[in-house]
């Protein structure tokens, strides 16, 4: 089975300092770019996270503070990484909930205006969980009959994720070999930001998906409690969430002026 593409898709995996999207940093990123003609490009970078890597995290992926001390920062790598992915859709394992949100945070910190407006994403983990409910190592064994010997190496995990998706397409005829259809299949719920703080109601209006205003439209809250917007901007929310809210507010202001 070959993946049918109308544009490139970049499968990628991150190793990080932890699992907090707003606070943690990337220590390794590997990208496997698949072109519509079947050609592949791959690149792996070690990254200086500019913060300590906790010992319990080092125990998982094996990347020590010493190993990345002399590596470039994400900001130094950001333009090269963005150049590789900007014309592509994205794929990964648990990427919709973790890798893409964290990548977006790192890009925005580096002053790269990362946006998913012209991209779709395929989360291979979601296909796996909907079909089999296992881990990446088990998925690799189940679908590809191979052992993932180098698990938690970004490069090994990235390649395994791509191979698992190809095997999933072979195994499940009901899965359409189309990146947009796969993206729709792997989307858990509709949200405007990666972290899921800003959702969409049945009328396609932006709503808050958390806190005391959960379920209320963003427009309504901005009218009745304008300070809530300022609180979010100054609180420890992901940068992409703040960007989405700012765009909604600016759009509302522009509509009033027009």
Secondary structure per residue as TSV (DSSP state, phi and psi in degrees):
chain	resnum	aa	ss	phi	psi
A	1	X	-	360.0	128.3
A	2	X	-	-108.4	143.6
A	3	X	-	-74.6	124.0
A	4	X	-	-83.8	119.7
A	5	X	-	-127.0	142.0
A	6	X	S	-105.8	-12.5
A	7	X	S	-148.7	164.9
A	8	X	-	-64.2	157.3
A	9	X	E	-131.1	133.7
A	10	X	E	-106.7	111.9
A	11	X	E	-83.3	135.0
A	12	X	E	-146.8	158.9
A	13	X	E	-141.7	144.2
A	14	X	E	-116.0	141.5
A	15	X	E	-109.8	139.2
A	16	X	E	-137.0	178.6
A	17	X	S	-82.9	-9.2
A	18	X	-	170.8	-163.5
A	19	X	S	-115.5	9.6
A	20	X	-	-88.5	109.8
A	21	X	T	-59.8	-36.7
A	22	X	T	-77.8	-26.7
A	23	X	T	-112.9	-32.7
A	24	X	-	-81.8	166.5
A	25	X	-	-129.7	160.4
A	26	X	E	-81.7	136.4
A	27	X	E	-113.8	-17.5
A	28	X	E	-154.9	139.4
A	29	X	E	-137.1	133.9
A	30	X	E	-126.1	133.4
A	31	X	E	-125.0	131.4
A	32	X	E	-116.6	110.8
A	33	X	E	-99.7	121.5
A	34	X	E	-104.4	123.5
A	35	X	-	-93.4	155.7
A	36	X	T	-55.8	-27.8
A	37	X	T	-83.7	3.3
A	38	X	S	94.0	-10.8
A	39	X	-	-67.4	154.7
A	40	X	E	-128.6	144.6
A	41	X	E	-127.7	141.9
A	42	X	E	-139.2	148.5
A	43	X	E	-153.8	138.8
A	44	X	E	-129.4	133.9
A	45	X	E	-124.8	135.5
A	46	X	E	-85.6	144.0
A	47	X	-	-130.5	133.2
A	48	X	B	-77.6	113.9
A	49	X	-	-79.3	-5.4
A	50	X	S	59.2	27.3
A	51	X	S	-158.0	157.1
A	52	X	-	-66.4	143.8
A	53	X	-	-93.0	118.6
A	54	X	-	-60.4	145.9
A	55	X	H	-55.9	-37.4
A	56	X	H	-68.2	-25.6
A	57	X	H	-80.2	-40.0
A	58	X	H	-57.3	-36.8
A	59	X	H	-63.8	-24.4
A	60	X	H	-83.0	-53.7
A	61	X	H	-105.4	-9.2
A	62	X	-	77.6	8.0
A	63	X	-	-95.3	111.9
A	64	X	-	-90.8	165.9
A	65	X	H	-60.2	-38.2
A	66	X	H	-65.0	-36.6
A	67	X	H	-65.4	-31.1
A	68	X	H	-106.3	0.5
A	69	X	T	-56.6	-37.5
A	70	X	T	-104.8	12.0
A	71	X	S	-84.5	158.8
A	72	X	-	-66.7	154.5
A	73	X	B	-76.8	166.2
A	74	X	H	-63.0	-36.9
A	75	X	H	-60.0	-38.8
A	76	X	H	-68.2	-28.5
A	77	X	H	-93.8	-13.6
A	78	X	H	-57.2	-42.5
A	79	X	H	-66.4	-38.6
A	80	X	H	-66.6	-42.3
A	81	X	H	-66.6	-45.1
A	82	X	H	-63.9	-37.9
A	83	X	H	-59.9	-34.6
A	84	X	H	-73.5	-31.8
A	85	X	H	-105.4	-12.6
A	86	X	T	-65.0	-25.5
A	87	X	T	-97.3	12.3
A	88	X	S	-121.7	161.1
A	89	X	E	-82.3	170.5
A	90	X	E	-121.6	146.2
A	91	X	E	-139.3	149.7
A	92	X	E	-173.5	-175.2
A	93	X	S	-114.6	110.8
A	94	X	S	66.7	25.5
A	95	X	I	-72.1	-33.5
A	96	X	I	-65.3	-33.9
A	97	X	I	-93.7	-21.0
A	98	X	I	-132.0	-61.5
A	99	X	I	-63.9	-45.6
A	100	X	H	-67.2	-46.5
A	101	X	H	-57.5	-41.9
A	102	X	H	-70.6	-39.3
A	103	X	H	-60.8	-41.7
A	104	X	H	-61.1	-42.4
A	105	X	H	-60.5	-46.3
A	106	X	H	-63.3	-41.3
A	107	X	H	-62.5	-44.4
A	108	X	H	-67.9	-36.6
A	109	X	H	-62.1	-31.9
A	110	X	T	-87.1	8.9
A	111	X	T	65.8	27.3
A	112	X	-	-98.7	123.1
A	113	X	-	-79.7	69.5
A	114	X	-	-68.3	134.4
A	115	X	-	-149.7	146.6
A	116	X	-	-101.3	13.5
A	117	X	T	-58.3	-37.8
A	118	X	T	-104.8	15.8
A	119	X	-	-123.4	154.9
A	120	X	-	-120.8	164.6
A	121	X	E	-128.5	146.7
A	122	X	E	-118.6	115.2
A	123	X	E	-97.8	104.4
A	124	X	H	-63.9	-30.1
A	125	X	H	-62.5	-38.3
A	126	X	H	-65.0	-42.1
A	127	X	H	-58.4	-46.5
A	128	X	H	-61.4	-47.3
A	129	X	H	-67.3	-34.9
A	130	X	H	-68.4	-32.1
A	131	X	H	-95.3	-40.2
A	132	X	T	-133.0	-24.4
A	133	X	-	57.5	69.5
A	134	X	-	-138.2	179.6
A	135	X	-	-90.2	174.2
A	136	X	H	-61.7	-43.2
A	137	X	H	-60.2	-43.4
A	138	X	H	-68.9	-36.4
A	139	X	H	-62.5	-43.2
A	140	X	H	-63.6	-40.7
A	141	X	H	-69.0	-43.2
A	142	X	H	-67.5	-48.6
A	143	X	H	-86.3	-36.7
A	144	X	H	-109.0	-6.8
A	145	X	-	54.9	41.6
A	146	X	-	-131.4	152.1
A	147	X	-	-90.4	133.9
A	148	X	-	-85.7	81.4
A	149	X	T	-68.5	-29.6
A	150	X	T	-109.6	43.8
A	151	X	T	-58.4	148.3
A	152	X	T	68.9	15.2
A	153	X	-	-96.7	124.6
A	154	X	H	-57.0	-40.1
A	155	X	H	-66.1	-44.3
A	156	X	H	-66.1	-42.6
A	157	X	H	-64.7	-38.7
A	158	X	H	-63.9	-48.6
A	159	X	H	-63.6	-41.0
A	160	X	H	-62.9	-40.4
A	161	X	H	-60.7	-45.3
A	162	X	H	-62.1	-45.3
A	163	X	H	-64.5	-37.6
A	164	X	H	-62.9	-43.2
A	165	X	H	-61.0	-43.3
A	166	X	H	-60.7	-40.8
A	167	X	H	-69.2	-34.3
A	168	X	H	-63.0	-40.4
A	169	X	H	-64.5	-35.7
A	170	X	H	-67.7	-39.3
A	171	X	H	-78.6	-38.2
A	172	X	-	-111.5	98.4
A	173	X	T	-62.8	-21.9
A	174	X	T	-74.5	-13.9
A	175	X	S	-80.6	124.5
A	176	X	-	-80.9	135.3
A	177	X	S	-80.6	69.5
A	178	X	-	-151.2	125.7
A	179	X	H	-61.6	-39.6
A	180	X	H	-65.3	-41.1
A	181	X	H	-66.6	-39.2
A	182	X	H	-65.5	-37.5
A	183	X	H	-62.6	-44.3
A	184	X	H	-61.3	-39.7
A	185	X	H	-66.2	-33.8
A	186	X	H	-92.8	-4.0
A	187	X	-	-78.7	121.5
A	188	X	-	-76.6	-50.6
A	189	X	S	-151.8	155.2
A	190	X	-	-79.0	126.2
A	191	X	B	-144.7	154.0
A	192	X	S	-89.1	-22.0
A	193	X	S	-115.3	160.1
A	194	X	T	-66.2	-34.6
A	195	X	T	-79.9	-10.7
A	196	X	S	84.9	17.5
A	197	X	S	-80.2	-27.7
A	198	X	E	-116.1	110.3
A	199	X	E	-102.2	-166.1
A	200	X	E	-137.5	134.3
A	201	X	-	-89.9	-175.4
A	202	X	T	-63.8	-24.1
A	203	X	T	-89.8	11.2
A	204	X	S	64.7	27.0
A	205	X	-	-97.4	141.8
A	206	X	E	-64.4	133.4
A	207	X	E	-131.2	156.4
A	208	X	E	-78.4	134.5
A	209	X	-	-108.8	21.1
A	210	X	S	-154.5	166.4
A	211	X	G	67.7	-162.6
A	212	X	G	-68.5	-19.6
A	213	X	G	-104.6	19.1
A	214	X	T	-56.1	127.6
A	215	X	T	93.1	-16.5
A	216	X	S	-83.0	150.0
A	217	X	B	-71.5	149.6
A	218	X	H	-62.2	-39.7
A	219	X	H	-59.2	-44.2
A	220	X	H	-61.6	-44.6
A	221	X	H	-67.9	-37.9
A	222	X	H	-63.5	-32.8
A	223	X	H	-74.4	-44.8
A	224	X	H	-88.2	-26.0
A	225	X	-	-144.1	73.3
A	226	X	T	-59.8	-25.2
A	227	X	H	-67.6	-18.6
A	228	X	H	-65.0	-35.7
A	229	X	H	-63.5	-45.2
A	230	X	H	-64.8	-36.6
A	231	X	H	-62.9	-43.4
A	232	X	H	-63.1	-42.9
A	233	X	H	-62.3	-30.6
A	234	X	H	-96.2	-7.6
A	235	X	T	-92.0	179.3
A	236	X	T	-87.9	56.5
A	237	X	-	-97.1	156.2
A	238	X	-	-58.4	147.1
A	239	X	H	-60.3	-35.1
A	240	X	H	-68.6	-36.1
A	241	X	H	-61.0	-44.2
A	242	X	H	-64.0	-38.3
A	243	X	H	-63.0	-45.1
A	244	X	H	-61.9	-44.7
A	245	X	H	-63.3	-40.4
A	246	X	H	-62.9	-41.4
A	247	X	H	-62.4	-40.3
A	248	X	H	-63.7	-43.6
A	249	X	H	-64.8	-44.1
A	250	X	H	-64.3	-38.7
A	251	X	H	-62.3	-41.0
A	252	X	H	-64.4	-42.4
A	253	X	H	-64.7	-41.4
A	254	X	H	-63.6	-37.8
A	255	X	H	-65.1	-36.1
A	256	X	H	-68.9	-35.4
A	257	X	H	-78.6	-25.6
A	258	X	-	-82.5	360.0
